[in-house]
Amino acid sequence: MNRTQKAEVVAQFGDSASKSAFVVLTEFRGTKVSEINQLRRDLEKNGMGFRVIKNTLARRAFGSIGFLGLDSHLRGMTGVIIGGADGIASAKILKDLLKPLQTVQVRAGYFDGGVLQADAVKVVSELPGREELLGMLLATMQEGPRQLVSVIQAPARDLVQVRSEEHTSELQSHSDLVCRLLLEK
């Protein structure tokens, strides 16, 4: 590979990595080619990618896009998984796809502007997704007005309850009077 080809590889790889919210460095020593190809196809179905690239070219690409701190993890056989636009969703998908592949080990990741150790990549996959967070936000936003309506309705509700109790006690006293009159006769 000559210099222009290397520069082109660095530019393409850097471009695809910069568009991703989540990048993971893996070691795939001992993994069968058929398993890697299947992983690659599964990732592509989910809008992600798997790329084996020379470590020096990966360093250049990551440096050019500002993904600093991954250099120490670029050694040996490195496979780079490039996630989609939603980093958390990508992490969840990756977690599921890597479960059956015991030979593919996560070395590090890059998420939200920072380097993640292997354990932290797993933690990201356990975070609530965008839809879940929006649902939680909506529930929180609805809670305030619901409580306000409850407070506004409380005096009327309490008044009805007091009147109901008065009416019940009044009926009870009338019923007691009728019972006494009947028993006296």
N, C-alpha and C positions, 0 to 999 in steps of 0.2 A: 504494500500500500504506500503510495507516494504522499508527499505533503499536502497536495491539493485534495486528495481523497480523504486523508485524515481530517483536514480542516472541514470538509463537507460532512463527515461523520459527526464531528464535534458539534457543528452548527445544528444538524438535524436532531441529534440526541438532546442537546441543550434546549432547543425549541420545544420538543415534546415534554421534557422534564419541567420546563418553566410554566407550561400550561396546566400542569398537574398540581393538585393540592396535597398530594401524598406520594412520596417516593420511598421505596424500600430496597435495601441492599440485602441480597441473600447469598448463601453458600449452597451450592447444589452438588457437591462432590458425592458420587455414589448413586446419583439419580439416573435412571435410564432415559435415553433420548426420547423414547416414546412417551414417558411420563412428562418430560419437559415440554414436548410438543402438545400434549393434551392440556397441560397447564396454560401454555401460550394461547391455545384456542379458547379455553374457558375464560381467560382474562380478556381476550379480544371481544368475546360475546358481551362482556360487561363494560366495555368502553375503556379497558385498561390494556397494558402491554407488558411484555417480558423481553428484555434485551440483554444479551451477553456482549459486553464491550470491554476492550482493553482498559485496565485500570488507569493508565496514563491519560487515555482519551477521556475517560469519565471524569478524572480530576480536572482536566482542562474545561470540559463542558460545565461541570458543577461550579467551577470558579468563575466562568464567564457569566453565569446567571445568578450568582450570589448565594448559591447553596454551600455555604462555608461550614467546615467542621466534619465533613464526610471522608476526608483524606485518609484518616487513620483506619477506616473500615474498608478501604479499597485495597485488598490484598488477596492473593490466591485467585481461585475461580469465583468470580463475582457475577451474579445475575441481578439485573436491576429491574424491579417491577415499578412501572409508572402507573399511578392511579388516575382516576377520572377527576372531574371538577369538584365533586363532593368527597373530601378526604375521609370523612367518617364512614360514609357508605362504601368507599373503596376498601377501607380497613376491614369492615365487616365481611365483605365479599372475599377478600384475601384470606382472612382467618378460616372461612369455610372451605376455600379451595386448597389450603395448605394442610388441613387436618389429615387427609389420607397420605400425604407425602412426607413421611418421617425423615427422609434424607435432605429435604430442603429446609435449611435453617436460616432464620432471620438474623442478620447481623446488626442492622441499624435502620433508621428511617429518617425522613425529613418531613416535618408536618408543621404548618403554621409558622414558618420562619425559623424553626429550630431543629436541631439534631435530636433524635430519639434513640435511646438504647433499645435493645431487643425487647425487654420487658415492657417498656413504655409503648411500643408498637401494639402490643396486646391490649394495653389499657385503652388506647385510642379506639380499638375495635369494639370495646365495651361501652363507649360513650353513647348517649342517646343520639339518634339521627336527626336530621333537619326537620322531618315531619313530626317526630315525637317532641322536639323542642318547641315547634310552632303550636302544637296542641297544648303543651304545658303553659305556654305564654298566653294562649287564648283563655284557658281555664283560670289563670291568675287574673287576667283582665276582667273576666266576667264576675269574679268573686266579689269585688268591691261594690258594683252596682246592686248585686243580689243582696248583699248585707245591708245596703242603704235602704232598699225597698222593704226589707224585713223590719228595720228599725222604724221606718215611717208607718208601717202597718201595725206595729205593736200596740199603740194606744187603742186603736179601734178594736183589735182582736181581744185585748184585755177587757175592754168595756163590754163587749159581747159576752165574754166568759163570765164576768161579774154579774151581768143581767141574767144570764142563764142560771148561774148558781142561786141568785135571789129568787128567780122564778121557781126553781126546783125546790128551794127551802119553803117558799110560799105554798107550793102544791103539797109538799110534805106536811105542813102544818094543817092545811085544809083536810087532807086525807086522815090525819090523826084525829081531828075534830069529828069527822064523820064516823070513824071507827068507834070513838068513845060514845057518841050519841046512840049508835046502833047497839053497843054493848049494854048501855044503860036501860034500854027498853026491853 
